[in-house]
Amino acid sequence: MNQNEAEYWITHLGLEPHPEGGFFKRSFESKEEISEKARKLYTSIYFLLRAGDVSHFHRLQSDELWYFHAGSSMSVHIIHENGHYEEAKLGLNAEKGEVPQVLVPKHSVFGSSLSEDKSFSLVGCMVAPGFEYEDFELFTQKELLTDYPQHEAVIKKIAYETIPHFK
């Protein structure tokens, strides 16, 4: 597995840069909608991080299920609502504590990075009800350190210093 393999998946799956970091493409969404707002029942994306990429700390208003597909294992860094930090290892090496699926509970602050910063990781993420940017919050290091100073090391690794402007 190498950087060329990451580019292979980016090209062949049609992945685009994601505001939180990494690359993504919506792969599936329900045909059913819920609520008067015509919200999708669920959405699913492919998500890819290359060596050196991180998915910056953010929060969703729904649970998100992560599924491992290919490449190196990925660490999903979760700060739960109660302030407890958890590093879930998404991958296929059970002897190293990896699991092929990870649940990120709604309202948790979370981001991800490669467990071993050597190639890439391709995963899938499903949100129910379906993902909407209005339910998505990105955080700066300063914001998170105010609430979670005990997690300074991971916050400085995963959170934006300043949130960039996106199209």
Phi, psi and chi 1 to 4 in degrees:
 res  aa     phi    psi   chi1   chi2   chi3   chi4
   1 MET       -  130.4  -68.9  178.8  -77.4      -
   2 ASN  -148.4 -177.2   59.3   39.1      -      -
   3 GLN   -60.4  -35.3 -163.8   68.7   19.3      -
   4 ASN   -62.1  -35.6  -69.3  -25.1      -      -
   5 GLU   -67.7  -36.3 -163.9  170.3  -11.0      -
   6 ALA   -61.1  -45.7      -      -      -      -
   7 GLU   -63.3  -34.6  -62.6  -55.2  -39.8      -
   8 TYR   -57.5  -49.9  170.8   88.1      -      -
   9 TRP   -68.0  -40.1  -71.5  112.0      -      -
  10 ILE   -57.5  -46.2  -69.5  168.7      -      -
  11 THR   -69.8  -51.9  -60.5      -      -      -
  12 HIS   -73.7  -24.8  -74.9   82.5      -      -
  13 LEU   -95.5   -4.8  -67.1  176.7      -      -
  14 GLY    68.1   39.2      -      -      -      -
  15 LEU   -76.5  148.0  -54.3 -179.5      -      -
  16 GLU  -123.7  157.5  -61.0  175.0    1.9      -
  17 PRO   -58.8  140.1  -24.5   34.6      -      -
  18 HIS  -104.6  142.3 -164.6  -67.4      -      -
  19 PRO   -57.4  -28.4  -24.3   32.0      -      -
  20 GLU   -83.2   -9.2   75.8 -165.7   39.6      -
  21 GLY   117.7  161.7      -      -      -      -
  22 GLY    75.2 -162.2      -      -      -      -
  23 PHE  -133.0  150.9  -63.9   82.8      -      -
  24 PHE  -153.0  167.1   84.3  108.6      -      -
  25 LYS  -158.2  131.9  177.3 -176.1  178.1 -175.6
  26 ARG   -65.2  126.0 -174.1  173.3  -77.0 -172.0
  27 SER  -102.9  -36.5   53.8      -      -      -
  28 PHE  -143.9  152.7  -62.2   99.3      -      -
  29 GLU  -151.8  151.9   63.2 -176.7   26.6      -
  30 SER   -69.0  153.5   70.3      -      -      -
  31 LYS   -83.5  -21.4  -67.7 -176.6  179.9  172.4
  32 GLU   -80.8  148.3  -63.3  175.5   62.1      -
  33 GLU  -124.7  153.3  -64.1  176.5  -17.9      -
  34 ILE  -120.2  154.2   58.0  172.7      -      -
  35 SER    70.9  167.3   78.0      -      -      -
  36 GLU   -68.9  -15.2   64.1  -76.2  -14.3      -
  37 LYS   -84.5    0.9 -170.8 -177.8  160.9 -109.3
  38 ALA    59.5   50.0      -      -      -      -
  39 ARG   -87.5  139.7 -173.9  168.5 -174.2  149.9
  40 LYS   -65.1  144.8  -60.2  -67.8 -176.2 -169.6
  41 LEU   -63.9  -39.0 -172.4   59.9      -      -
  42 TYR  -153.4  161.3   67.4   85.6      -      -
  43 THR  -138.0  153.5   55.8      -      -      -
  44 SER  -137.4  141.1 -177.6      -      -      -
  45 ILE  -129.9  156.5   65.8  169.0      -      -
  46 TYR   -85.0  144.6  -69.8  115.1      -      -
  47 PHE  -140.5  132.0 -175.1   70.5      -      -
  48 LEU  -131.9  133.1 -176.6  140.9      -      -
  49 LEU  -114.8  137.1  -71.2  179.3      -      -
  50 ARG   -97.8  167.4  -62.6  174.2  -60.4 -171.0
  51 ALA   -52.7  130.1      -      -      -      -
  52 GLY    91.2  -17.2      -      -      -      -
  53 ASP   -81.0  152.9  -69.7  -19.2      -      -
  54 VAL  -136.1  155.2  -62.0      -      -      -
  55 SER   -95.2  112.7  165.9      -      -      -
  56 HIS   -69.6  153.7  -65.9   85.1      -      -
  57 PHE   -56.0  130.8  -88.0  126.7      -      -
  58 HIS  -151.6  175.1   59.0  -71.7      -      -
  59 ARG  -139.3  143.9  177.0  171.1   40.1 -144.5
  60 LEU  -118.6  159.0  -61.5  177.6      -      -
  61 GLN   -92.8    5.8  -60.4  -56.4  -50.4      -
  62 SER  -133.4  158.8  -57.6      -      -      -
  63 ASP   -62.6  150.2  -70.9  -11.4      -      -
  64 GLU  -132.3  126.8 -176.3  170.3   43.5      -
  65 LEU   -98.5  132.0  -78.5  167.3      -      -
  66 TRP  -110.6  138.5  -69.7   55.5      -      -
  67 TYR  -128.9  129.2  -56.5   93.4      -      -
  68 PHE   -77.4  136.9 -178.1   79.0      -      -
  69 HIS  -118.8  -51.9  -67.9  -50.5      -      -
  70 ALA  -159.9  161.4      -      -      -      -
  71 GLY    91.7 -153.4      -      -      -      -
  72 SER   -78.5  161.2  -61.8      -      -      -
  73 SER   -68.6  158.2   62.1      -      -      -
  74 MET  -123.2  138.4 -178.9 -177.2  -73.5      -
  75 SER   -94.2  126.0  -67.5      -      -      -
  76 VAL  -103.0  114.4 -178.4      -      -      -
  77 HIS   -93.8  118.7  -54.2  -85.8      -      -
  78 ILE  -122.8  125.6  -54.0  166.1      -      -
  79 ILE  -106.6  107.8  -58.5  174.6      -      -
  80 HIS   -70.1  163.4  -66.8  -87.3      -      -
  81 GLU   -53.0  -32.8  -81.4 -169.0  -78.5      -
  82 ASN   -82.6    2.0   64.7    5.5      -      -
  83 GLY    92.7   -6.3      -      -      -      -
  84 HIS   -70.7  133.2  172.7   74.5      -      -
  85 TYR   -96.7  138.4  169.1   74.3      -      -
  86 GLU  -136.9  135.4  173.0 -172.4    0.8      -
  87 GLU  -109.7  108.9  179.7 -178.4   -3.9      -
  88 ALA   -95.6  132.9      -      -      -      -
  89 LYS   -98.8  114.8  -60.4  -83.6 -170.4  165.5
  90 LEU   -97.7  114.4 -170.3   60.1      -      -
  91 GLY   176.8 -165.8      -      -      -      -
  92 LEU  -116.3    3.4  -61.5  177.6      -      -
  93 ASN   -96.6   87.9 -169.5  -22.8      -      -
  94 ALA   -61.1  -30.7      -      -      -      -
  95 GLU   -65.3  -22.0  -68.1  174.8    7.0      -
  96 LYS   -99.7   12.3  -72.3 -173.1  174.0 -179.1
  97 GLY    82.9   13.8      -      -      -      -
  98 GLU   -84.4  150.4  -63.1  172.2    6.3      -
  99 VAL  -131.3  149.5  -66.2      -      -      -
 100 PRO   -79.5  -10.3   21.6  -27.0      -      -
 101 GLN  -137.6  143.1  -62.4  179.2   18.7      -
 102 VAL  -136.0  136.5  168.6      -      -      -
 103 LEU  -102.3  127.1  171.9   67.4      -      -
 104 VAL  -104.3  113.1  176.4      -      -      -
 105 PRO   -66.5  145.9  -18.0   30.1      -      -
 106 LYS   -54.6  150.6   64.4 -177.2  176.9 -177.9
 107 HIS    71.8    0.0  -51.6  -61.3      -      -
 108 SER   -78.1  152.6  -62.3      -      -      -
 109 VAL   -95.5  129.0  174.1      -      -      -
 110 PHE  -150.7  159.6   67.8  102.2      -      -
 111 GLY  -158.1 -178.7      -      -      -      -
 112 SER  -148.4  160.4   58.6      -      -      -
 113 SER  -151.7  163.1   61.2      -      -      -
 114 LEU   -68.6  137.6  -65.2 -175.9      -      -
 115 SER   -63.9  -42.2  -63.1      -      -      -
 116 GLU  -123.2  112.9  -61.9  173.2    2.2      -
 117 ASP   -73.9   66.0 -157.5   21.2      -      -
 118 LYS  -127.0  -16.8   58.6 -176.5  179.0 -177.3
 119 SER  -149.1  -97.2   76.2      -      -      -
 120 PHE  -159.0  168.8   76.9   98.6      -      -
 121 SER  -141.7  130.0 -175.3      -      -      -
 122 LEU  -111.3  123.1  175.1   64.7      -      -
 123 VAL  -132.3  170.6  -58.5      -      -      -
 124 GLY  -119.0  147.7      -      -      -      -
 125 CYS  -132.7  131.4  -56.7      -      -      -
 126 MET  -122.9  132.9 -169.9 -165.9   83.9      -
 127 VAL  -120.6  135.7  177.7      -      -      -
 128 ALA  -137.2  127.7      -      -      -      -
 129 PRO   -61.0  167.2   18.9  -24.1      -      -
 130 GLY   -54.1  148.8      -      -      -      -
 131 PHE   -62.2  136.3  176.8   84.6      -      -
 132 GLU  -137.1  136.8  -63.5  -76.3  -16.3      -
 133 TYR   -60.2  -24.6  -85.6  102.5      -      -
 134 GLU   -66.3  -17.2   65.7 -167.0   39.5      -
 135 ASP   -97.0    8.6  -65.0  -22.9      -      -
 136 PHE  -111.4  124.6  174.4   78.4      -      -
 137 GLU  -124.3  128.9  -60.4  172.5   82.4      -
 138 LEU   -99.0  152.2  -82.5  170.1      -      -
 139 PHE  -127.3  150.3  -63.3   95.4      -      -
 140 THR   -92.4  162.4   63.9      -      -      -
 141 GLN   -57.2  -44.2  -68.3  175.9    9.3      -
 142 LYS   -59.7  -45.3 -177.0  178.0  178.8 -177.8
 143 GLU   -59.7  -46.2  -69.5  170.5  -40.4      -
 144 LEU   -72.4  -36.7  -68.4  174.4      -      -
 145 LEU   -65.9  -26.6  -72.0  170.0      -      -
 146 THR   -63.5  -42.8  -61.7      -      -      -
 147 ASP   -90.0  -28.6  -67.0  -26.4      -      -
 148 TYR  -133.7   59.0  -50.1  106.6      -      -
 149 PRO   -61.5  -24.0   23.0  -32.1      -      -
 150 GLN   -68.7  -13.0   70.1  -85.9   30.3      -
 151 HIS  -111.3   31.6  -55.2  -51.8      -      -
 152 GLU   -55.3  -43.4 -179.9  177.2    5.9      -
 153 ALA   -60.3  -49.4      -      -      -      -
 154 VAL   -73.0  -33.9   71.0      -      -      -
 155 ILE   -62.4  -43.7  -72.3  169.8      -      -
 156 LYS   -68.2  -25.4  -71.8 -165.2  170.2 -179.9
 157 LYS   -79.7  -37.7  176.5 -178.2  175.4 -176.6
 158 ILE  -107.9  -28.8  -59.1  -64.1      -      -
 159 ALA   -86.9  149.2      -      -      -      -
 160 TYR   -65.2  143.2  -79.8  117.7      -      -
 161 GLU   -71.2  -47.8  -75.4 -175.0   49.7      -
 162 THR  -133.2  133.7  -54.1      -      -      -
 163 ILE   -74.4  122.9  -62.9  173.8      -      -
 164 PRO   -71.0  160.4   18.2  -22.3      -      -
 165 HIS   -86.4  132.9  -64.8  -74.8      -      -
 166 PHE  -113.1  157.3  -59.0  101.8      -      -
 167 LYS   -69.6      -  -63.6  178.0 -175.3  178.8
